[in-house]
Amino acid sequence: MATVDSLAPAPAALLGVALSAVNPKNLALTVTAAASIAEAGMSGADTFIAVAVFAIVGSITVAGSVLLFLADAERAARPLQATKRFMTDNNAVIMTVILLLLGVKLLGNGLGGGLWD
């Protein structure tokens, strides 16, 4: 982790993209969103809007953290460090809850024909 903390911005961005592309949580969320959007039978423009909204909502936490750091790195250091510590310590619980919720949604869709559509 110390090596990652010392990376320059460009290599850090590349590492972030690579790690997020193979993260099981991200893959599950993306596949579920893509399936939901595809099943909706929307027009091309509506599909584009749905994908754009998904991408924006999915990126808000990362973009917000980056903007906070760029706005005032000194003031942002403490809350960003606390968030990093919390997420590192609770990663297994966070992923379990997210994947459980996705599983329940998919099971509900399969059994009930779209429980929360």
C-alpha positions as CSV (number, residue, x, y, z in Angstrom):
1,M,0.0,0.0,0.0
2,A,2.9,2.3,0.7
3,T,4.1,1.9,-2.9
4,V,0.6,2.9,-4.2
5,D,0.5,5.9,-1.9
6,S,3.7,7.2,-3.5
7,L,2.7,6.8,-7.2
8,A,2.6,9.9,-9.4
9,P,-0.9,10.9,-10.7
10,A,-0.7,9.3,-14.1
11,P,0.5,5.8,-12.9
12,A,-2.0,6.0,-10.1
13,A,-4.8,6.7,-12.5
14,L,-3.8,3.8,-14.7
15,L,-3.6,1.5,-11.7
16,G,-7.0,2.7,-10.6
17,V,-8.6,2.0,-13.9
18,A,-7.0,-1.5,-14.1
19,L,-8.0,-2.4,-10.6
20,S,-11.6,-1.2,-11.0
21,A,-12.0,-3.1,-14.2
22,V,-11.3,-6.4,-12.5
23,N,-13.0,-5.7,-9.2
24,P,-15.8,-8.3,-8.6
25,K,-18.0,-5.7,-7.1
26,N,-17.7,-3.4,-10.0
27,L,-18.2,-6.2,-12.5
28,A,-21.3,-7.4,-10.7
29,L,-22.7,-3.8,-10.6
30,T,-21.9,-3.1,-14.2
31,V,-23.3,-6.4,-15.5
32,T,-26.5,-6.0,-13.4
33,A,-27.0,-2.4,-14.7
34,A,-26.3,-3.4,-18.3
35,A,-28.8,-6.2,-18.0
36,S,-31.4,-4.0,-16.5
37,I,-30.9,-1.3,-19.1
38,A,-31.0,-3.8,-21.9
39,E,-34.2,-5.4,-20.6
40,A,-36.0,-2.0,-20.3
41,G,-36.5,-1.8,-24.1
42,M,-35.8,1.9,-24.3
43,S,-35.0,3.9,-27.4
44,G,-31.4,4.6,-28.3
45,A,-31.4,8.1,-26.7
46,D,-33.0,6.8,-23.5
47,T,-30.5,4.0,-23.3
48,F,-27.6,6.5,-23.7
49,I,-29.1,8.6,-20.9
50,A,-29.4,5.6,-18.6
51,V,-25.8,4.5,-19.3
52,A,-24.6,8.1,-18.7
53,V,-26.5,8.4,-15.4
54,F,-25.1,5.0,-14.3
55,A,-21.6,6.1,-15.1
56,I,-22.0,9.5,-13.4
57,V,-23.5,8.0,-10.2
58,G,-20.9,5.3,-10.1
59,S,-18.1,7.9,-10.4
60,I,-19.4,10.5,-8.0
61,T,-17.4,9.2,-5.0
62,V,-14.2,9.0,-6.9
63,A,-14.6,12.3,-8.6
64,G,-15.7,14.0,-5.4
65,S,-12.6,12.7,-3.6
66,V,-10.3,13.9,-6.4
67,L,-12.0,17.3,-6.5
68,L,-11.8,17.7,-2.7
69,F,-8.1,16.9,-2.9
70,L,-7.5,19.3,-5.8
71,A,-9.5,22.1,-4.1
72,D,-7.5,21.9,-0.8
73,A,-5.1,19.0,-0.4
74,E,-4.1,20.0,3.2
75,R,-7.7,20.1,4.5
76,A,-8.7,17.0,2.5
77,A,-5.9,14.8,3.8
78,R,-7.5,13.9,7.2
79,P,-11.0,13.0,6.0
80,L,-9.6,11.1,3.0
81,Q,-7.2,9.2,5.2
82,A,-10.1,8.3,7.6
83,T,-12.3,7.1,4.7
84,K,-9.4,5.1,3.3
85,R,-8.8,3.5,6.7
86,F,-12.5,2.7,7.2
87,M,-12.9,1.2,3.7
88,T,-9.7,-0.9,4.1
89,D,-10.8,-2.2,7.5
90,N,-14.3,-3.0,6.4
91,N,-13.8,-4.0,2.7
92,A,-15.1,-7.6,3.2
93,V,-18.3,-6.4,4.9
94,I,-18.9,-3.7,2.3
95,M,-18.5,-6.2,-0.6
96,T,-20.7,-8.8,1.2
97,V,-23.5,-6.3,1.7
98,I,-23.4,-5.0,-1.9
99,L,-23.2,-8.5,-3.4
100,L,-26.0,-9.7,-1.1
101,L,-28.2,-6.9,-2.2
102,L,-27.5,-7.6,-5.9
103,G,-28.2,-11.3,-5.3
104,V,-31.5,-10.5,-3.7
105,K,-32.5,-8.2,-6.5
106,L,-31.5,-10.7,-9.2
107,L,-33.3,-13.6,-7.3
108,G,-36.4,-11.4,-6.9
109,N,-36.3,-10.5,-10.6
110,G,-36.0,-14.2,-11.5
111,L,-38.7,-15.4,-9.2
112,G,-41.1,-12.6,-9.4
113,G,-40.7,-11.3,-12.9
114,G,-39.1,-8.1,-11.7
115,L,-39.6,-7.5,-8.0
116,W,-38.2,-4.0,-7.9
117,D,-38.4,-2.9,-11.5
